[in-house]
Amino acid sequence: MALTIVGRKLEVRSDEIPVKRQDGTYAFPRNVAPFETKATINPRDYALVLEGDQAQRVMSMKQDINGLNYQDAQVKALQDNLNLPTLRTFITQYQNANQALNGEPILYDASGNLIEGEQLRNYASRLNSDCWIWLNAGFEAGSGCLGLDLVTVAGLNKDGSLSTKKVPLEDCLQEDCWAEVESANSQGLLTRKSSHQNYKAGKVVYFYHPRKNSVAGFVACSAWADVSCNWFPQVSAPALGVFPCAEGDAKK
C-alpha cells in the first residue's frame, strides 16, 4: 500500500519574508517604520541593531571617523550625536549579520527597508574581512573579573571632556585564545574557548582578554578576526576607525 505524504503550504504575503528559527518559521514584514534619531545620518547606511524584538539604536554599515585615537574618536562621534558601539552592541550586530546570511534573523536599515541580497553580502563581508575599529569599552582597576571595571563613554561634559560609566567586569575568559562568539556575556565579553583553532566568521574569533588601562577594538581580514581588549588608547592610524551608532530619539 502506497504511503501518501502531503505538505501544507505556508502562506506568506508578498509584503513579508519567511524566516526559519529553531522553533518554527515566522513571517516578518519586508518594511518597518523608519528609525527616529537626533543624529544626522543617511538612513540607508545604517542598520537596526535588533536585540530580541527591539531596536534601540542603529549602527553604520560603513567604517567612518578614521585616523583618530580612542578619545578623539569618541569626542568626534559624540559631537555629531553619534557614539561608538559597545562590545555588546557590536557582538550582537556581528552575529545578526552573519545569521542573516543563513536566513535566520533579518536586518533592516534605518529607513525601515529589508537588507538583503548584495547589500547584505557586502555588509557581512565588511564585518568579516575588512574592518579595524574602536569599540566603546575600557578597562581600569576595579572590583570585577580580573580585578577590573568596565568603563564605557556615556557622553560629553560641558568642558568637552568625556563622561564615563564604570561597572564591575563580568566573568570572561582570562587568557588569549580562540573563542565562541555566541558565548558573549551581557557586556559582550567572550566566556568560552572554542574547540576550533581557526577563524569562523560569525562563530569563532580570537579573543584578547582585558588588560588594565586598555581599551577594546575589533579587527577582521579574510583569514583572521579578533575581539581585542588590550589596545593602547593613544594609538592612531589612517585605517583605524569606527562603525558609528545613533540612539533612538526618546521623544519620538
C-alpha positions as CSV (number, residue, x, y, z in Angstrom):
1,M,0.0,0.0,0.0
2,A,1.4,3.4,-1.0
3,L,2.1,6.0,1.6
4,T,0.8,9.5,0.7
5,I,2.6,12.5,2.3
6,V,1.1,15.9,1.7
7,G,2.8,19.1,2.9
8,R,1.0,22.2,4.0
9,K,1.8,25.4,2.1
10,L,2.9,28.2,4.4
11,E,1.1,31.4,3.5
12,V,3.5,34.3,3.3
13,R,2.2,37.6,1.9
14,S,4.1,39.5,-0.8
15,D,5.0,42.1,1.8
16,E,6.5,39.6,4.1
17,I,9.6,37.3,4.2
18,P,9.8,33.8,5.8
19,V,12.5,33.4,8.4
20,K,13.4,30.0,9.8
21,R,14.2,29.7,13.5
22,Q,14.7,26.9,15.9
23,D,11.1,26.8,17.0
24,G,9.5,27.3,13.6
25,T,9.1,29.6,10.5
26,Y,8.0,33.1,11.0
27,A,6.7,35.7,8.6
28,F,8.4,39.1,9.0
29,P,7.5,42.4,7.2
30,R,9.7,43.5,4.4
31,N,9.5,47.0,5.6
32,V,9.1,48.6,9.1
33,A,8.8,52.2,10.3
34,P,11.8,54.4,9.9
35,F,14.1,54.8,12.8
36,E,13.9,58.2,14.6
37,T,17.2,59.7,15.9
38,K,18.5,63.1,16.6
39,A,21.7,62.4,14.7
40,T,22.0,63.4,11.1
41,I,22.6,60.2,9.2
42,N,21.9,58.6,5.8
43,P,19.4,56.0,6.9
44,R,20.3,53.7,4.1
45,D,23.9,53.4,5.5
46,Y,22.7,52.4,9.0
47,A,21.3,49.1,10.1
48,L,18.9,48.5,13.0
49,V,20.6,46.6,15.9
50,L,17.9,44.1,16.8
51,E,18.2,42.7,20.3
52,G,15.3,40.2,20.6
53,D,12.3,42.1,19.1
54,Q,13.6,45.6,20.0
55,A,15.9,48.1,18.2
56,Q,17.1,51.0,20.4
57,R,19.9,52.0,18.1
58,V,21.4,51.8,14.6
59,M,25.0,51.0,13.6
60,S,26.7,52.3,10.5
61,M,27.3,49.7,7.8
62,K,30.4,51.7,6.7
63,Q,33.6,52.4,8.7
64,D,34.0,56.1,9.4
65,I,35.8,58.6,11.7
66,N,39.1,57.1,10.7
67,G,42.6,58.1,11.7
68,L,41.9,59.1,15.4
69,N,42.9,57.7,18.7
70,Y,40.4,56.3,21.1
71,Q,39.5,59.5,22.9
72,D,39.4,61.7,19.9
73,A,37.2,59.2,18.0
74,Q,34.8,59.2,21.0
75,V,34.7,63.0,21.0
76,K,34.1,63.3,17.3
77,A,31.3,60.8,17.3
78,L,29.6,62.5,20.3
79,Q,29.8,65.9,18.7
80,D,27.7,64.5,15.8
81,N,25.1,63.0,18.2
82,L,26.7,59.5,17.5
83,N,28.6,57.1,19.7
84,L,30.9,54.1,19.4
85,P,29.3,50.7,19.7
86,T,29.8,48.9,23.0
87,L,31.2,45.4,23.0
88,R,27.7,44.1,23.5
89,T,26.2,46.2,20.6
90,F,28.9,45.2,18.2
91,I,28.9,41.5,19.0
92,T,25.1,41.4,18.7
93,Q,25.2,43.1,15.3
94,Y,28.1,40.9,14.1
95,Q,26.0,37.8,14.9
96,N,22.9,39.3,13.4
97,A,24.6,40.0,10.1
98,N,26.2,36.6,9.8
99,Q,23.0,34.8,10.8
100,A,21.0,36.8,8.3
101,L,23.3,35.4,5.6
102,N,21.9,32.0,6.6
103,G,18.3,33.1,6.5
104,E,17.8,33.2,10.3
105,P,17.4,36.7,11.8
106,I,16.6,39.6,9.5
107,L,18.2,43.1,9.2
108,Y,16.6,46.4,8.3
109,D,18.2,49.7,7.5
110,A,17.2,52.9,9.4
111,S,14.7,53.7,6.6
112,G,12.9,50.5,7.5
113,N,13.8,48.6,4.4
114,L,15.0,45.0,4.5
115,I,18.7,44.5,4.0
116,E,19.1,41.5,1.6
117,G,20.9,40.3,-1.5
118,E,24.1,42.0,-2.5
119,Q,23.7,44.7,0.2
120,L,23.6,42.1,2.9
121,R,26.6,40.2,1.4
122,N,28.6,43.4,1.2
123,Y,27.8,44.4,4.8
124,A,28.6,40.9,6.2
125,S,31.8,40.9,4.2
126,R,32.9,44.2,5.6
127,L,32.3,42.9,9.2
128,N,34.0,39.6,8.5
129,S,37.0,40.6,6.5
130,D,37.5,44.4,6.1
131,C,37.4,46.4,9.2
132,W,39.6,47.8,12.0
133,I,37.6,49.7,14.6
134,W,37.5,51.0,18.1
135,L,34.8,49.8,20.5
136,N,33.3,51.7,23.4
137,A,35.0,49.8,26.3
138,G,37.9,50.5,28.5
139,F,39.3,48.5,31.5
140,E,40.5,50.0,34.8
141,A,41.4,48.6,38.2
142,G,38.2,47.7,40.0
143,S,36.2,45.0,41.7
144,G,35.2,42.7,38.8
145,C,36.7,39.8,37.0
146,L,40.5,40.1,36.7
147,G,40.3,42.9,39.3
148,L,38.9,45.2,36.6
149,D,35.9,47.5,36.0
150,L,34.4,48.0,32.5
151,V,34.4,51.7,31.6
152,T,32.1,53.0,28.8
153,V,31.8,56.5,27.5
154,A,28.3,57.9,28.2
155,G,28.6,61.5,26.8
156,L,30.4,64.8,26.7
157,N,30.7,67.1,29.8
158,K,30.3,70.8,29.4
159,D,34.0,71.3,29.3
160,G,34.4,68.9,26.4
161,S,35.7,66.0,28.5
162,L,34.3,62.5,28.3
163,S,31.6,61.4,30.8
164,T,32.1,57.7,31.7
165,K,30.3,54.9,33.4
166,K,32.0,52.2,35.4
167,V,30.7,48.8,36.4
168,P,32.5,45.6,37.6
169,L,33.7,43.5,34.8
170,E,31.7,40.3,34.4
171,D,33.3,36.9,34.3
172,C,35.0,36.3,31.0
173,L,37.9,34.3,29.5
174,Q,41.1,35.1,31.3
175,E,43.5,34.0,28.6
176,D,44.1,34.8,24.9
177,C,42.5,32.1,22.8
178,W,40.1,31.2,20.0
179,A,36.6,31.8,21.5
180,E,33.0,31.2,20.6
181,V,31.1,34.4,19.6
182,E,27.8,33.0,21.0
183,S,29.3,32.8,24.5
184,A,29.3,36.6,24.9
185,N,28.0,37.7,28.3
186,S,25.8,40.8,28.8
187,Q,28.8,43.1,28.4
188,G,29.8,41.5,25.1
189,L,32.9,39.7,26.6
190,L,33.5,36.2,25.4
191,T,33.3,33.4,28.0
192,R,34.0,30.1,26.3
193,K,37.0,28.7,24.5
194,S,36.4,27.2,21.0
195,S,37.4,23.7,20.1
196,H,38.2,25.1,16.6
197,Q,41.6,26.8,16.4
198,N,40.8,28.9,13.4
199,Y,38.6,31.8,12.4
200,K,35.0,31.0,11.5
201,A,33.1,34.2,10.5
202,G,30.3,34.9,13.0
203,K,31.2,31.9,15.0
204,V,34.8,31.8,16.2
205,V,37.2,34.8,16.7
206,Y,40.4,35.3,18.6
207,F,39.9,36.9,22.0
208,Y,42.5,39.0,23.7
209,H,41.3,39.2,27.3
210,P,41.0,42.5,29.1
211,R,44.1,44.3,30.5
212,K,44.3,47.2,32.9
213,N,44.3,50.6,31.3
214,S,43.5,49.2,27.9
215,V,40.5,49.7,25.6
216,A,38.6,47.4,23.2
217,G,38.6,47.1,19.4
218,F,37.8,44.7,16.6
219,V,39.8,43.8,13.5
220,A,38.9,41.4,10.7
221,C,40.6,40.4,7.5
222,S,40.0,37.4,5.2
223,A,41.8,34.9,7.4
224,W,41.5,36.4,10.8
225,A,39.3,38.3,13.2
226,D,39.7,39.2,16.8
227,V,38.0,40.9,19.7
228,S,40.8,42.7,21.4
229,C,40.6,44.1,25.0
230,N,44.2,45.1,25.2
231,W,44.6,48.0,22.8
232,F,46.5,51.2,23.8
233,P,44.0,54.1,23.6
234,Q,46.7,56.5,22.3
235,V,47.2,54.6,19.1
236,S,46.0,56.1,15.8
237,A,46.3,55.0,12.2
238,P,44.7,56.1,8.9
239,A,42.9,52.8,8.6
240,L,41.6,52.7,12.2
241,G,38.1,54.0,12.6
242,V,34.7,53.2,14.0
243,F,31.2,51.9,13.0
244,P,29.3,54.9,14.4
245,C,26.0,54.3,16.2
246,A,22.9,56.5,16.7
247,E,20.5,56.1,19.5
248,G,16.7,56.3,19.1
249,D,15.1,59.7,19.9
250,A,13.4,59.2,23.2
251,K,10.9,62.0,22.4
252,K,9.6,60.1,19.4
